[in-house]
Amino acid sequence: MVNKISQHVDTLKFHYYVSKGVSDESFHSYSRTVDRLLALKKEAQETKNNYGDTKSINAIFDEHKFNVMATSIMGFSILLRNNDCSIALRKTKSKINPSPVIKVEFRAEFLARHGYRKCADIINNFVSKHLLDDYKIKISEIHLATDIQGYNFTHLDFFKMKTRARKSQTHNEETDYAKASVYGGVTTFTGFTFGGGDYHLRIYNKTVEIARQKNKAFAKTLLWQHKANYNPDLTVWRIEIQIRRSKLKKLINSDNSTMDDYVNVLAGIPDLWSKALSDYTIKDISDNDSFNLLRGYRVLKNGNSKLLTKNAIYAIFKRADSLPFWEDLKIWNGHGHNPVNTAYKVPTAGSFDYVSNSIKSLYSTLAKHYGSTDTKTILKAFEEANIQNLEKKQISLLEDCFNKQLDWFERIDFMADNGVLSVPYYKDLERHIITTLIQSNNVIHDVNYSNDIKERVEARLAFPCSNYDKVELYANY
């Protein structure tokens, strides 16, 4: 049985912007505070130069005590640190500023001790009292974490992960987490990562991390030991999702509001977590299929080896369900969740200008490559392009084109269902495209469409169709 030991916000970073409502007195007070801290920073730098250490200078704001660091982070003038958070301040001369003037990063232990809502209130009150009386907050980065026991991840789980993320790596005990090799090593497996930058998943052995880094031990006392289902004799694995603002800006909640907002993000944590576990899903794939995915081929009954094609890999994942516990993990601390969708760009419709430019490009390239633009050359180019597509993608040129058109229609469907876009007459356009593509089979070269494309077409038709040679059926759709 898989037990959820803790679900919490592990990392939180705020950007504060000067609001239009900030008073002149507060803005000038902020400028004077930055000047005062710059003098302390200079003193810290002199101390470092004279004594060769990184000694910092204390700055006290009532009950809050910070160290003024001799260095700062890019784009900011001052860096304040204590055991709860880091605060970076930017020196600015104008209230009208598109860039953030304050950046706050909360310590993981601070968040574990008080919870992200109370931590946010403490820092927001500090900013209001000592820095700016009015501001806007954008969340620049947030990490959502769930600690579990009862399931031990292995190398095979790395190959069971279904995701569109292109970057992936495994971790092992002997290498640094940030420099892990793609396939790990012969030492103890400690986890893996999918995705990167603004949106990625990390699964790692938290017990091993604590053994290696004693400063991480606060997780035991603050997050686990008071839980009735925690077993100190079992390994704890952490499933962690990192989301940065560049990703949050592209997401829309169930109210069609962007997630690029402080209130929406904090209120939508259960929704973000559920979406992430849908975007990164571990499938219930057999060990035999997992080994085949690892090796890239399967062994036939006669002992011969056959490479796994893209379609074969797709079929393995398609027929597998998610691991049962993975679906249970989508519930964040008992809260229900609403859908979060990607804010797609409006699909670009075709126009004669696009057609004209494509024809010009085709003729120009044919002339450069073949030295000819007659009909035989055009047919030859299509045949060679078809062969190349079959070799690279295991599907024909027309089927590849067909897939892209269906993607376009599905995006329109999604946006129309969410009230974002309405494209009149696109159903008529869809009928014409289906008919034209099927008919082109008899004009240039024969094509055997795969079952996948047939299923996609049937899903969009009002009736099932098994004979793909009868074009009139599509014409009547």
ZABA-938155 format. One record per residue (C-alpha): residue number from 1; residue in three letters; chain; x, y, z. Coordinates in nm, 4 decimals, padded with zeros to 6 digits, m for minus. Example, Ala and Ser with C-alpha at 12.3 -4.5 7.8 and 13.67 -1.06 7.14 Angstrom:
 torti setor lumlum       px       py       pz
     1   ALA      A  01.2300 m00.4500  00.7800
     2   SER      A  01.3670 m00.1060  00.7140
//
This chain:
 torti setor lumlum       px       py       pz
     1   MET      A  00.0000  00.0000  00.0000
     2   VAL      A  00.1296  00.3433 m00.0982
     3   ASN      A  00.0935  00.6080  00.1738
     4   LYS      A  00.1027  00.9844  00.1248
     5   ILE      A  00.3162  01.1121  00.4118
     6   SER      A  00.3164  01.4805  00.3223
     7   GLN      A  00.1979  01.7183  00.0504
     8   HIS      A  00.3443  02.0658  00.0731
     9   VAL      A  00.4978  02.3630 m00.1062
    10   ASP      A  00.8737  02.3055 m00.1004
    11   THR      A  00.9959  02.6180 m00.2833
    12   LEU      A  00.8294  02.9549 m00.3348
    13   LYS      A  00.9624  03.2694 m00.5031
    14   PHE      A  00.7837  03.6055 m00.5264
    15   HIS      A  00.8406  03.9083 m00.7490
    16   TYR      A  00.7070  04.2401 m00.6165
    17   TYR      A  00.6229  04.5208 m00.8605
    18   VAL      A  00.5567  04.8854 m00.7746
    19   SER      A  00.1817  04.9394 m00.7887
    20   LYS      A  00.0173  05.2515 m00.9284
    21   GLY      A m00.1383  05.3086 m00.5886
    22   VAL      A  00.1916  05.3355 m00.3985
    23   SER      A  00.2226  05.6664 m00.2130
    24   ASP      A  00.5054  05.9084 m00.2854
    25   GLU      A  00.6097  05.8905  00.0791
    26   SER      A  00.6367  05.5093  00.0671
    27   PHE      A  00.8317  05.5133 m00.2610
    28   HIS      A  01.0826  05.7706 m00.1319
    29   SER      A  01.1128  05.5730  00.1922
    30   TYR      A  01.1955  05.2630 m00.0147
    31   SER      A  01.4680  05.4541 m00.2000
    32   ARG      A  01.6197  05.5752  00.1281
    33   THR      A  01.6129  05.2201  00.2670
    34   VAL      A  01.7988  05.0898 m00.0397
    35   ASP      A  02.0606  05.3681 m00.0038
    36   ARG      A  02.1105  05.2801  00.3634
    37   LEU      A  02.1509  04.9103  00.2773
    38   LEU      A  02.3943  04.9937 m00.0038
    39   ALA      A  02.6187  05.1589  00.2549
    40   LEU      A  02.6018  04.8421  00.4671
    41   LYS      A  02.6775  04.6319  00.1585
    42   LYS      A  02.9887  04.8413  00.0938
    43   GLU      A  03.0954  04.7843  00.4552
    44   ALA      A  03.0415  04.4085  00.4098
    45   GLN      A  03.2544  04.4158  00.0932
    46   GLU      A  03.5364  04.5962  00.2743
    47   THR      A  03.5229  04.3428  00.5567
    48   LYS      A  03.5432  04.0598  00.3056
    49   ASN      A  03.8400  04.2200  00.1265
    50   ASN      A  04.0300  04.2927  00.4486
    51   TYR      A  03.9748  03.9622  00.6257
    52   GLY      A  03.9282  03.7249  00.3328
    53   ASP      A  03.5964  03.5843  00.4509
    54   THR      A  03.2315  03.6306  00.3578
    55   LYS      A  03.1284  03.8066  00.6770
    56   SER      A  02.8085  04.0053  00.6362
    57   ILE      A  02.6655  04.3101  00.8158
    58   ASN      A  02.3447  04.2916  01.0173
    59   ALA      A  02.0361  04.4968  00.9276
    60   ILE      A  01.7457  04.5052  01.1769
    61   PHE      A  01.3847  04.5917  01.0913
    62   ASP      A  01.1997  04.5731  01.4242
    63   GLU      A  01.1623  04.1995  01.4947
    64   HIS      A  01.3188  04.0995  01.1601
    65   LYS      A  01.6950  04.0567  01.1430
    66   PHE      A  01.8852  04.0102  00.8167
    67   ASN      A  02.2410  03.9768  00.6956
    68   VAL      A  02.3365  04.2267  00.4248
    69   MET      A  02.5479  04.0227  00.1856
    70   ALA      A  02.8634  04.1526  00.0203
    71   THR      A  02.7355  04.0177 m00.3122
    72   SER      A  02.3978  04.0372 m00.4852
    73   ILE      A  02.2063  03.8578 m00.7593
    74   MET      A  02.1802  03.9704 m01.1193
    75   GLY      A  01.9534  04.2712 m01.1712
    76   PHE      A  01.9285  04.3629 m00.8020
    77   SER      A  02.1400  04.5914 m00.5864
    78   ILE      A  02.0966  04.4423 m00.2384
    79   LEU      A  02.0679  04.0877 m00.1046
    80   LEU      A  01.9316  04.0273  00.2473
    81   ARG      A  01.9343  03.6827  00.4050
    82   ASN      A  01.8226  03.5101  00.7219
    83   ASN      A  01.7048  03.1615  00.8170
    84   ASP      A  01.3576  03.2243  00.6766
    85   CYS      A  01.4112  03.3806  00.3360
    86   SER      A  01.6275  03.5802  00.0965
    87   ILE      A  01.5176  03.9274 m00.0165
    88   ALA      A  01.6747  04.1063 m00.3128
    89   LEU      A  01.6122  04.4797 m00.3661
    90   ARG      A  01.6502  04.6834 m00.6828
    91   LYS      A  01.7436  05.0521 m00.6791
    92   THR      A  01.4971  05.2415 m00.8990
    93   LYS      A  01.4305  05.6095 m00.9666
    94   SER      A  01.0816  05.5825 m01.1097
    95   LYS      A  00.7572  05.4388 m00.9795
    96   ILE      A  00.6704  05.3355 m01.3348
    97   ASN      A  00.8822  05.0251 m01.3672
    98   PRO      A  00.7945  04.7111 m01.5682
    99   SER      A  01.0586  04.5091 m01.3818
   100   PRO      A  01.0208  04.3717 m01.0275
   101   VAL      A  01.1867  04.5804 m00.7563
   102   ILE      A  01.1826  04.3085 m00.4878
   103   LYS      A  01.2480  03.9373 m00.5171
   104   VAL      A  01.1791  03.6987 m00.2288
   105   GLU      A  01.2785  03.3329 m00.2020
   106   PHE      A  01.1382  03.1392  00.0945
   107   ARG      A  01.3510  02.8782  00.2706
   108   ALA      A  01.2162  02.5221  00.2470
   109   GLU      A  01.2390  02.4818  00.6269
   110   PHE      A  01.0460  02.8077  00.6792
   111   LEU      A  00.7682  02.6793  00.4507
   112   ALA      A  00.7657  02.3386  00.6233
   113   ARG      A  00.7459  02.4955  00.9687
   114   HIS      A  00.4634  02.7437  00.9066
   115   GLY      A  00.2978  02.6506  00.5768
   116   TYR      A  00.3100  02.8590  00.2600
   117   ARG      A  00.0074  03.0770  00.3399
   118   LYS      A  00.1368  03.1951  00.6783
   119   CYS      A  00.4861  03.2450  00.5339
   120   ALA      A  00.3411  03.4582  00.2553
   121   ASP      A  00.1487  03.6669  00.5079
   122   ILE      A  00.4603  03.7231  00.7220
   123   ILE      A  00.6706  03.8448  00.4280
   124   ASN      A  00.3895  04.0495  00.2722
   125   ASN      A  00.3389  04.2287  00.6048
   126   PHE      A  00.7129  04.2935  00.6258
   127   VAL      A  00.7185  04.4416  00.2744
   128   SER      A  00.4134  04.6581  00.3478
   129   LYS      A  00.5547  04.7910  00.6741
   130   HIS      A  00.9207  04.8460  00.5830
   131   LEU      A  00.9479  04.8705  00.2045
   132   LEU      A  00.6354  04.9501 m00.0043
   133   ASP      A  00.2821  05.0196  00.1124
   134   ASP      A  00.1281  04.9051 m00.2177
   135   TYR      A  00.2539  04.6464 m00.4653
   136   LYS      A  00.1619  04.3691 m00.7075
   137   ILE      A  00.2944  04.0150 m00.6618
   138   LYS      A  00.3792  03.7635 m00.9309
   139   ILE      A  00.4936  03.4137 m00.8391
   140   SER      A  00.8157  03.3507 m01.0289
   141   GLU      A  00.8592  02.9876 m00.9200
   142   ILE      A  00.6793  02.7272 m00.7111
   143   HIS      A  00.7669  02.3647 m00.6269
   144   LEU      A  00.4902  02.1262 m00.5190
   145   ALA      A  00.6036  01.8105 m00.3409
   146   THR      A  00.4486  01.4862 m00.2211
   147   ASP      A  00.6401  01.2397  00.0002
   148   ILE      A  00.5309  00.8753 m00.0179
   149   GLN      A  00.6159  00.5357  00.1291
   150   GLY      A  00.5233  00.1873  00.0140
   151   TYR      A  00.6500  00.2107 m00.3441
   152   ASN      A  01.0172  00.1994 m00.4369
   153   PHE      A  01.0987  00.3449 m00.7762
   154   THR      A  01.3472  00.1640 m00.9995
   155   HIS      A  01.5241  00.2185 m01.3303
   156   LEU      A  01.2288  00.0536 m01.5044
   157   ASP      A  00.9919  00.3276 m01.3844
   158   PHE      A  01.2018  00.5729 m01.5832
   159   PHE      A  01.0912  00.3933 m01.9014
   160   LYS      A  00.7270  00.3752 m01.7888
   161   MET      A  00.6877  00.7527 m01.7769
   162   LYS      A  00.4558  00.8982 m02.0427
   163   THR      A  00.5227  01.2648 m02.1107
   164   ARG      A  00.5887  01.5095 m02.3905
   165   ALA      A  00.8995  01.6383 m02.2148
   166   ARG      A  01.2094  01.5894 m02.4287
   167   LYS      A  01.4702  01.6093 m02.1531
   168   SER      A  01.5159  01.3245 m01.9080
   169   GLN      A  01.7841  01.1794 m01.6826
   170   THR      A  01.8259  00.9277 m01.4039
   171   HIS      A  02.0145  00.9792 m01.0766
   172   ASN      A  02.2398  00.7463 m00.8825
   173   GLU      A  02.3920  00.7724 m00.5380
   174   GLU      A  02.7504  00.8300 m00.6463
   175   THR      A  02.6865  01.1298 m00.8741
   176   ASP      A  02.5730  01.4798 m00.8048
   177   TYR      A  02.2018  01.5325 m00.8717
   178   ALA      A  02.2681  01.8221 m01.1095
   179   LYS      A  02.5276  01.6269 m01.3110
   180   ALA      A  02.3628  01.2852 m01.3351
   181   SER      A  02.4227  01.0843 m01.6503
   182   VAL      A  02.1368  01.0017 m01.8832
   183   TYR      A  02.1345  00.6334 m01.7915
   184   GLY      A  02.2547  00.6498 m01.4335
   185   GLY      A  02.5165  00.3951 m01.3303
   186   VAL      A  02.5758  00.0654 m01.1591
   187   THR      A  02.5473  00.2233 m00.8155
   188   THR      A  02.2297  00.2731 m00.6159
   189   PHE      A  01.9433  00.4220 m00.8173
   190   THR      A  01.8098  00.7368 m00.6480
   191   GLY      A  01.5591  00.8841 m00.8911
   192   PHE      A  01.5029  01.0586 m01.2217
   193   THR      A  01.3992  01.3875 m01.3807
   194   PHE      A  01.1719  01.4633 m01.6742
   195   GLY      A  01.1463  01.8033 m01.8374
   196   GLY      A  01.3539  02.1054 m01.7541
   197   GLY      A  01.3559  02.4796 m01.7032
   198   ASP      A  01.0092  02.6199 m01.6527
   199   TYR      A  00.8241  02.2895 m01.5992
   200   HIS      A  00.9612  01.9586 m01.4833
   201   LEU      A  00.9128  01.6557 m01.2609
   202   ARG      A  01.1685  01.5160 m01.0170
   203   ILE      A  01.1299  01.1852 m00.8358
   204   TYR      A  01.4089  01.1082 m00.5912
   205   ASN      A  01.4950  00.9100 m00.2812
   206   LYS      A  01.4486  01.1603  00.0012
   207   THR      A  01.5926  00.9206  00.2594
   208   VAL      A  01.9211  00.9037  00.0658
   209   GLU      A  01.9296  01.2806  00.0213
   210   ILE      A  01.8902  01.3382  00.3970
   211   ALA      A  02.1671  01.0865  00.4693
   212   ARG      A  02.3985  01.2793  00.2366
   213   GLN      A  02.2872  01.6321  00.3321
   214   LYS      A  02.2153  01.6677  00.7032
   215   ASN      A  02.0645  02.0143  00.6557
   216   LYS      A  01.7680  01.8445  00.4840
   217   ALA      A  01.6774  01.6494  00.7992
   218   PHE      A  01.4106  01.9044  00.8978
   219   ALA      A  01.1712  01.7110  00.6715
   220   LYS      A  01.1648  01.4270  00.9275
   221   THR      A  01.0726  01.6433  01.2241
   222   LEU      A  00.8468  01.8971  01.0523
   223   LEU      A  00.6737  01.6924  00.7810
   224   TRP      A  00.6814  01.3208  00.8683
   225   GLN      A  00.7212  01.2270  01.2348
   226   HIS      A  00.3834  01.3576  01.3486
   227   LYS      A  00.1991  01.1620  01.0750
   228   ALA      A  00.0307  00.8400  01.1924
   229   ASN      A  00.1071  00.6550  00.8672
   230   TYR      A  00.4804  00.7380  00.8675
   231   ASN      A  00.7116  00.4360  00.9092
   232   PRO      A  01.0707  00.5332  00.9993
   233   ASP      A  01.1948  00.1967  00.8722
   234   LEU      A  01.0716  00.2518  00.5165
   235   THR      A  01.2274  00.4647  00.2422
   236   VAL      A  01.0607  00.7964  00.1621
   237   TRP      A  01.0406  00.8998 m00.2029
   238   ARG      A  00.9642  01.2560 m00.3064
   239   ILE      A  00.7629  01.3474 m00.6165
   240   GLU      A  00.8281  01.7137 m00.6908
   241   ILE      A  00.6944  01.9429 m00.9619
   242   GLN      A  00.8737  02.2689 m01.0496
   243   ILE      A  00.6733  02.5390 m01.2279
   244   ARG      A  00.8132  02.8787 m01.3225
   245   ARG      A  00.6288  03.1913 m01.4272
   246   SER      A  00.7061  03.1409 m01.7961
   247   LYS      A  00.4888  02.8256 m01.7730
   248   LEU      A  00.2262  02.9739 m01.5386
   249   LYS      A  00.1594  03.2545 m01.7886
   250   LYS      A  00.0516  02.9944 m02.0452
   251   LEU      A m00.2049  02.8254 m01.8186
   252   ILE      A m00.5768  02.9037 m01.7819
   253   ASN      A m00.7890  02.7917 m01.4875
   254   SER      A m01.1516  02.6763 m01.4931
   255   ASP      A m01.2698  03.0398 m01.4829
   256   ASN      A m01.0697  03.1130 m01.8016
   257   SER      A m00.8389  03.3336 m01.5948
   258   THR      A m00.4646  03.3177 m01.6457
   259   MET      A m00.2517  03.1584 m01.3760
   260   ASP      A m00.0128  03.4540 m01.4048
   261   ASP      A m00.1518  03.5904 m01.0803
   262   TYR      A m00.0542  03.5599 m00.7156
   263   VAL      A m00.4044  03.4799 m00.5891
   264   ASN      A m00.4888  03.2372 m00.8713
   265   VAL      A m00.1700  03.0368 m00.8229
   266   LEU      A m00.2021  02.9934 m00.4471
   267   ALA      A m00.5732  02.9148 m00.4760
   268   GLY      A m00.5090  02.6773 m00.7656
   269   ILE      A m00.2339  02.4601 m00.6154
   270   PRO      A m00.4568  02.1455 m00.6177
   271   ASP      A m00.5375  02.2163 m00.9844
   272   LEU      A m00.1723  02.2680 m01.0814
   273   TRP      A m00.0670  01.9505 m00.9016
   274   SER      A m00.3356  01.7415 m01.0712
   275   LYS      A m00.2434  01.8793 m01.4147
   276   ALA      A  00.1253  01.8064 m01.3571
   277   LEU      A  00.0568  01.4424 m01.2663
   278   SER      A m00.1537  01.4154 m01.5827
   279   ASP      A  00.1250  01.5639 m01.7948
   280   TYR      A  00.3785  01.3290 m01.6311
   281   THR      A  00.2180  00.9867 m01.5900
   282   ILE      A  00.3741  00.6541 m01.4911
   283   LYS      A  00.2042  00.3773 m01.6846
   284   ASP      A  00.1344  00.0254 m01.5569
   285   ILE      A  00.3651 m00.1396 m01.8125
   286   SER      A  00.4922 m00.4939 m01.7633
   287   ASP      A  00.8573 m00.5517 m01.6769
   288   ASN      A  00.9048 m00.7321 m02.0079
   289   ASP      A  00.7785 m00.4326 m02.2077
   290   SER      A  00.9856 m00.2022 m01.9871
   291   PHE      A  01.3013 m00.3983 m02.0699
   292   ASN      A  01.2106 m00.3771 m02.4379
   293   LEU      A  01.1735  00.0013 m02.4075
   294   LEU      A  01.5090  00.0183 m02.2285
   295   ARG      A  01.6841 m00.1865 m02.4979
   296   GLY      A  01.4953 m00.0343 m02.7895
   297   TYR      A  01.4025 m00.3703 m02.9372
   298   ARG      A  01.2093 m00.6870 m02.8592
   299   VAL      A  01.3096 m01.0487 m02.9052
   300   LEU      A  01.0798 m01.2529 m03.1304
   301   LYS      A  00.9837 m01.6156 m03.0669
   302   ASN      A  01.2354 m01.7312 m03.3251
   303   GLY      A  01.5135 m01.5561 m03.1350
   304   ASN      A  01.5537 m01.2670 m03.3776
   305   SER      A  01.5533 m00.9058 m03.2586
   306   LYS      A  01.3162 m00.6384 m03.3922
   307   LEU      A  01.3673 m00.2686 m03.3310
   308   LEU      A  01.0784 m00.0886 m03.1634
   309   THR      A  00.9277  00.1628 m03.4030
   310   LYS      A  00.7627  00.4848 m03.2943
   311   ASN      A  00.4207  00.3292 m03.3521
   312   ALA      A  00.5130  00.0179 m03.1510
   313   ILE      A  00.6198  00.2323 m02.8547
   314   TYR      A  00.3013  00.4361 m02.8872
   315   ALA      A  00.0938  00.1152 m02.8795
   316   ILE      A  00.2650 m00.0047 m02.5586
   317   PHE      A  00.1745  00.3164 m02.3775
   318   LYS      A m00.1724  00.3411 m02.5287
   319   ARG      A m00.2902  00.0053 m02.3968
   320   ALA      A m00.1495  00.0658 m02.0471
   321   ASP      A m00.3360  00.2445 m01.7681
   322   SER      A m00.1716  00.4694 m01.5117
   323   LEU      A m00.0349  00.3058 m01.1989
   324   PRO      A m00.3284  00.3027 m00.9512
   325   PHE      A m00.1453  00.4969 m00.6795
   326   TRP      A m00.0506  00.7672 m00.9312
   327   GLU      A m00.4180  00.8524 m00.9802
   328   ASP      A m00.4677  00.8695 m00.6013
   329   LEU      A m00.1757  01.1122 m00.5719
   330   LYS      A m00.3580  01.3675 m00.7890
   331   ILE      A m00.5691  01.4657 m00.4872
   332   TRP      A m00.3834  01.7462 m00.3053
   333   ASN      A m00.4377  01.7308  00.0730
   334   GLY      A m00.7951  01.6120  00.0266
   335   HIS      A m00.9004  01.9057 m00.1941
   336   GLY      A m01.0903  01.8568 m00.5179
   337   HIS      A m00.9335  01.9926 m00.8333
   338   ASN      A m01.0557  02.1783 m01.1413
   339   PRO      A m00.9066  02.1535 m01.4908
   340   VAL      A m00.6131  02.3731 m01.5903
   341   ASN      A m00.5529  02.4111 m01.9617
   342   THR      A m00.2799  02.5500 m02.1801
   343   ALA      A m00.3603  02.8870 m02.3355
   344   TYR      A m00.3094  02.7884 m02.6974
   345   LYS      A m00.2436  03.0500 m02.9582
   346   VAL      A m00.5245  03.1001 m03.2038
   347   PRO      A m00.4708  02.8525 m03.4897
   348   THR      A m00.3663  03.0257 m03.8093
   349   ALA      A m00.6109  02.9675 m04.0929
   350   GLY      A m00.4880  02.9056 m04.4462
   351   SER      A m00.5023  03.1769 m04.7109
   352   PHE      A m00.4114  03.2103 m05.0762
   353   ASP      A m00.0976  03.4027 m04.9779
   354   TYR      A  00.0271  03.0944 m04.7926
   355   VAL      A m00.0579  02.8750 m05.0922
   356   SER      A  00.1168  03.1101 m05.3331
   357   ASN      A  00.4305  03.1373 m05.1206
   358   SER      A  00.4461  02.7585 m05.0762
   359   ILE      A  00.4243  02.7051 m05.4532
   360   LYS      A  00.7012  02.9593 m05.5137
   361   SER      A  00.9181  02.7884 m05.2525
   362   LEU      A  00.8509  02.4452 m05.4078
   363   TYR      A  00.9424  02.5535 m05.7611
   364   SER      A  01.2509  02.7396 m05.6416
   365   THR      A  01.3784  02.4376 m05.4464
   366   LEU      A  01.3049  02.1964 m05.7317
   367   ALA      A  01.5019  02.4138 m05.9716
   368   LYS      A  01.8006  02.4285 m05.7335
   369   HIS      A  01.7994  02.0574 m05.6465
   370   TYR      A  01.6889  01.8870 m05.9681
   371   GLY      A  01.7495  02.1569 m06.2272
   372   SER      A  01.3955  02.1042 m06.3532
   373   THR      A  01.0362  02.2001 m06.2660
   374   ASP      A  00.8390  01.9798 m06.5072
   375   THR      A  00.5571  01.7475 m06.3985
   376   LYS      A  00.7788  01.4361 m06.3811
   377   THR      A  01.0202  01.6182 m06.1498
   378   ILE      A  00.7365  01.7242 m05.9193
   379   LEU      A  00.6075  01.3657 m05.8990
   380   LYS      A  00.9618  01.2382 m05.8387
   381   ALA      A  01.0078  01.4879 m05.5528
   382   PHE      A  00.6848  01.3742 m05.3871
   383   GLU      A  00.7842  01.0079 m05.4197
   384   GLU      A  01.1290  01.0655 m05.2683
   385   ALA      A  00.9816  01.2789 m04.9896
   386   ASN      A  00.7361  00.9984 m04.9144
   387   ILE      A  01.0177  00.7403 m04.8922
   388   GLN      A  01.2177  00.9686 m04.6612
   389   ASN      A  00.9152  01.0202 m04.4343
   390   LEU      A  00.8547  00.6456 m04.4138
   391   GLU      A  01.2169  00.5874 m04.3131
   392   LYS      A  01.2203  00.8602 m04.0460
   393   LYS      A  00.8686  00.8399 m03.8989
   394   GLN      A  00.7333  00.5051 m04.0233
   395   ILE      A  00.4307  00.6843 m04.1731
   396   SER      A  00.3672  00.8190 m04.5215
   397   LEU      A  00.4002  01.1819 m04.6247
   398   LEU      A  00.0239  01.2135 m04.6686
   399   GLU      A m00.0486  01.0576 m04.3304
   400   ASP      A  00.1957  01.2986 m04.1678
   401   CYS      A  00.0109  01.5836 m04.3374
   402   PHE      A m00.3211  01.4316 m04.2332
   403   ASN      A m00.2124  01.4178 m03.8685
   404   LYS      A m00.1182  01.7854 m03.8667
   405   GLN      A m00.4556  01.8823 m04.0121
   406   LEU      A m00.6376  01.6768 m03.7486
   407   ASP      A m00.4242  01.8426 m03.4788
   408   TRP      A m00.5370  02.1787 m03.6141
   409   PHE      A m00.9055  02.0796 m03.5977
   410   GLU      A m00.8661  01.9392 m03.2458
   411   ARG      A m00.7129  02.2665 m03.1282
   412   ILE      A m01.0096  02.4555 m03.2734
   413   ASP      A m01.2471  02.2132 m03.0992
   414   PHE      A m01.0717  02.2649 m02.7666
   415   MET      A m01.0751  02.6434 m02.7920
   416   ALA      A m01.4369  02.6523 m02.9070
   417   ASP      A m01.5435  02.4267 m02.6162
   418   ASN      A m01.3734  02.6665 m02.3749
   419   GLY      A m01.5324  02.9749 m02.5277
   420   VAL      A m01.2002  03.1107 m02.6506
   421   LEU      A m01.2559  03.0956 m03.0241
   422   SER      A m01.5239  03.0285 m03.2820
   423   VAL      A m01.4222  02.9509 m03.6399
   424   PRO      A m01.7274  02.9516 m03.8683
   425   TYR      A m01.7565  02.6917 m04.1449
   426   TYR      A m01.4496  02.4950 m04.0317
   427   LYS      A m01.6548  02.1750 m04.0343
   428   ASP      A m01.7071  02.2237 m04.4083
   429   LEU      A m01.3332  02.2802 m04.4432
   430   GLU      A m01.2670  01.9605 m04.2500
   431   ARG      A m01.4892  01.7577 m04.4857
   432   HIS      A m01.3110  01.8991 m04.7886
   433   ILE      A m00.9652  01.8272 m04.6459
   434   ILE      A m01.0523  01.4666 m04.5599
   435   THR      A m01.1919  01.4083 m04.9088
   436   THR      A m00.8992  01.5786 m05.0823
   437   LEU      A m00.6321  01.3920 m04.8894
   438   ILE      A m00.7917  01.0544 m04.9501
   439   GLN      A m00.8354  01.1310 m05.3202
   440   SER      A m00.4726  01.2392 m05.3535
   441   ASN      A m00.3841  00.8788 m05.2738
   442   ASN      A m00.4776  00.7907 m05.6326
   443   VAL      A m00.3066  01.0890 m05.7931
   444   ILE      A  00.0562  01.0668 m05.6783
   445   HIS      A  00.1273  00.7316 m05.5163
   446   ASP      A m00.0430  00.4537 m05.3232
   447   VAL      A m00.0590  00.4958 m04.9472
   448   ASN      A m00.1537  00.2438 m04.6812
   449   TYR      A m00.2817  00.4431 m04.3875
   450   SER      A m00.2022  00.3138 m04.0384
   451   ASN      A m00.4722  00.2078 m03.7927
   452   ASP      A m00.3911  00.5096 m03.5751
   453   ILE      A m00.4931  00.7594 m03.8422
   454   LYS      A m00.8035  00.5565 m03.9237
   455   GLU      A m00.9093  00.5698 m03.5580
   456   ARG      A m00.8542  00.9461 m03.5450
   457   VAL      A m01.0651  00.9981 m03.8571
   458   GLU      A m01.3447  00.7709 m03.7349
   459   ALA      A m01.3521  00.9581 m03.4039
   460   ARG      A m01.4339  01.2765 m03.5966
   461   LEU      A m01.6905  01.1186 m03.8269
   462   ALA      A m02.0581  01.0833 m03.7446
   463   PHE      A m02.0382  00.7119 m03.8279
   464   PRO      A m01.7710  00.4366 m03.8358
   465   CYS      A m01.6080  00.3641 m04.1688
   466   SER      A m01.4043  00.0515 m04.2471
   467   ASN      A m01.3462  00.0916 m04.6226
   468   TYR      A m01.0956  00.3724 m04.6764
   469   ASP      A m01.0966  00.3342 m05.0556
   470   LYS      A m01.4537  00.4683 m05.0868
   471   VAL      A m01.4006  00.8390 m05.1062
   472   GLU      A m01.7712  00.9063 m05.1522
   473   LEU      A m01.8321  00.8108 m04.7881
   474   TYR      A m01.6159  01.1039 m04.6780
   475   ALA      A m01.7759  01.3288 m04.9367
   476   ASN      A m02.1168  01.2558 m04.7832
   477   TYR      A m01.9976  01.3216 m04.4253
//
